[in-house]
Amino acid sequence: MAINRVLQFSDIHICGDGDGHQGFPVRENFTKSLHQGLDEVKPELVIICGDIAEDQGEVGAYQWVASELKNLKVPYILMSGNHDI
């Protein structure tokens, strides 16, 4: 089966402690963008490319992202970036 519609994010830089990155509400912005993209694009796949966390090994960042994605009705792929390894 071919995939025709993909929703892709890159370098979301989620902070583990919940604070925004450099004063920006990163978590809030990602959540809004994810839901808006799901509504508008109606993707068959969601891809989040690299730099999921702001700093290496921020467990809280990965836990938060997992909680945001756990109820998606479409498959998703996560790829690590230099901030994640």
C-alpha positions as CSV (number, residue, x, y, z in Angstrom):
1,M,0.0,0.0,0.0
2,A,1.4,3.4,-1.0
3,I,1.5,6.3,1.5
4,N,0.3,9.5,-0.1
5,R,0.1,11.9,2.8
6,V,2.8,12.4,5.4
7,L,3.0,14.9,8.3
8,Q,6.6,15.5,9.2
9,F,8.2,17.4,12.0
10,S,11.9,18.1,12.6
11,D,14.0,19.4,15.4
12,I,11.2,19.8,17.9
13,H,13.6,20.2,20.8
14,I,11.3,19.3,23.7
15,C,12.8,20.2,27.1
16,G,12.6,17.5,29.7
17,D,11.5,19.7,32.5
18,G,8.6,21.2,30.7
19,D,10.0,24.7,30.4
20,G,10.1,26.3,27.0
21,H,13.2,26.5,25.0
22,Q,14.7,30.1,25.0
23,G,11.3,31.5,26.2
24,F,9.2,29.7,23.5
25,P,6.3,27.4,24.6
26,V,7.8,24.5,22.6
27,R,5.4,21.8,24.0
28,E,2.4,23.9,23.4
29,N,3.5,24.8,19.9
30,F,4.2,21.2,19.0
31,T,0.8,20.0,20.3
32,K,-1.0,22.7,18.4
33,S,0.9,22.0,15.2
34,L,0.4,18.2,15.5
35,H,-3.4,18.5,15.9
36,Q,-3.7,21.2,13.2
37,G,-1.6,19.0,10.9
38,L,-3.7,15.9,11.6
39,D,-6.9,17.9,10.9
40,E,-5.7,19.6,7.7
41,V,-3.4,17.0,6.1
42,K,-5.2,13.8,7.3
43,P,-1.8,12.0,7.1
44,E,-1.3,8.3,6.7
45,L,2.0,8.6,8.5
46,V,3.6,11.0,11.0
47,I,7.4,11.3,11.1
48,I,9.4,13.2,13.7
49,C,12.9,13.6,12.5
50,G,15.8,14.2,14.9
51,D,16.4,16.4,17.9
52,I,13.3,15.2,19.7
53,A,14.8,16.4,23.0
54,E,16.6,19.7,23.6
55,D,19.4,18.0,25.5
56,Q,20.8,14.5,25.3
57,G,19.1,11.9,27.4
58,E,16.2,14.1,28.7
59,V,13.9,11.3,29.8
60,G,11.1,13.7,30.5
61,A,11.1,14.9,27.0
62,Y,10.8,11.5,25.5
63,Q,8.1,10.5,28.0
64,W,6.1,13.7,27.1
65,V,6.4,13.0,23.4
66,A,5.3,9.4,23.9
67,S,2.2,10.6,25.8
68,E,1.3,13.0,23.0
69,L,1.6,10.3,20.3
70,K,0.1,7.3,22.1
71,N,-3.5,8.0,21.0
72,L,-2.7,8.8,17.3
73,K,-4.9,6.9,14.9
74,V,-2.1,6.8,12.3
75,P,1.3,5.1,12.5
76,Y,4.3,7.2,13.4
77,I,8.1,7.0,13.1
78,L,10.6,8.7,15.4
79,M,14.2,9.3,14.3
80,S,17.0,10.4,16.6
81,G,19.2,13.4,16.0
82,N,22.4,14.7,17.4
83,H,20.6,16.0,20.5
84,D,19.2,12.6,21.2
85,I,22.3,10.5,21.2
